[in-house]
């Protein structure tokens, strides 16, 4: 299976976050299970998106959670990021989360 996973490796250069760590682990281990991770302009069978990286034609949303904007004074970028994540969740055919706790915040 050919999978376009966003962000791509190039898009993650110089960044460090939980999403980057998870994404790099997927890139390391998924090929062992017959998954070929492709570049953004290659053909693919499935599009998997972390956070709000891309909101078009999302097959699987890989959601690690949202910023708790109601619980503390947030920056504008946190509100914008939440909006992008929610848009991806609304459009995705399937959604995955790492825990029941994250699932509850989405439900």
C-alpha positions in Angstrom: 0.0 0.0 0.0 1.3 3.4 -0.9 0.6 6.1 1.7 1.0 9.8 1.6 1.6 10.8 5.2 1.5 14.5 6.0 3.6 16.3 7.2 6.2 14.8 4.9 9.7 14.2 6.1 10.8 17.4 4.3 8.1 19.4 6.0 9.3 18.3 9.4 13.0 19.3 9.1 14.2 21.4 11.9 11.1 20.8 14.0 10.7 18.8 17.2 7.3 17.9 18.6 5.2 14.9 19.6 3.8 14.8 16.1 7.3 14.8 14.6 8.4 11.9 16.9 5.3 9.8 16.1 5.6 10.5 12.4 9.3 9.5 12.3 8.4 6.3 14.1 5.7 5.5 11.5 8.3 6.2 8.8 10.8 3.8 10.5 8.4 0.9 11.2 5.5 0.9 8.6 7.7 -0.3 5.7 8.1 -3.6 7.7 4.4 -4.1 7.3 4.3 -3.5 3.5 3.5 0.2 3.7 5.4 2.4 1.2 5.5 6.1 2.3 5.5 8.3 -0.7 6.2 12.0 -1.4 3.6 14.6 -1.8 3.5 14.5 -5.6 3.6 10.7 -6.1 0.5 8.6 -6.6 -0.9 7.0 -3.4 -3.6 4.7 -2.2 -4.3 6.5 1.1 -3.7 10.0 2.5 -3.0 10.1 6.3 -2.8 13.5 7.9 -1.4 14.5 11.3 -2.9 17.6 13.0 -4.2 20.2 10.6 -1.4 19.9 7.9 -3.8 19.5 5.0 -7.6 19.5 4.8 -8.2 18.2 1.3 -9.2 14.7 0.5 -8.2 13.2 3.8 -8.6 9.5 4.2 -7.3 9.1 7.7 -6.8 11.8 10.3 -4.2 10.9 12.9 -5.2 13.1 15.8 -3.0 13.6 18.9 -5.4 16.0 20.6 -6.3 19.7 20.6 -5.0 22.7 22.5 -7.1 23.3 25.6 -8.1 26.8 24.6 -10.9 27.1 27.2 -8.6 26.3 30.1 -5.9 29.0 29.7 -5.2 32.2 27.8 -4.2 30.9 24.4 -2.2 32.4 21.6 -3.9 33.1 18.3 -1.9 30.3 16.6 -3.4 27.7 19.1 -6.9 28.7 18.1 -6.0 28.5 14.4 -4.3 25.1 14.8 -7.4 23.8 16.6 -9.5 25.0 13.7 -7.3 23.2 11.2 -7.4 20.0 13.2 -11.1 20.1 13.5 -11.5 20.7 9.8 -9.4 17.6 9.1 -11.5 15.6 11.5 -14.7 16.7 9.8 -13.5 15.7 6.4 -11.6 12.5 7.1 -13.1 9.2 6.3 -11.5 7.6 9.4 -10.0 9.1 12.6 -7.4 7.5 14.8 -6.3 8.7 18.3 -3.7 7.4 20.7 -5.9 7.1 23.7 -9.4 7.1 25.2 -8.6 10.5 26.7 -8.0 12.1 23.3 -11.0 10.3 21.9 -13.2 11.7 24.7 -12.1 15.3 23.8 -13.2 14.7 20.2 -16.5 13.0 21.1 
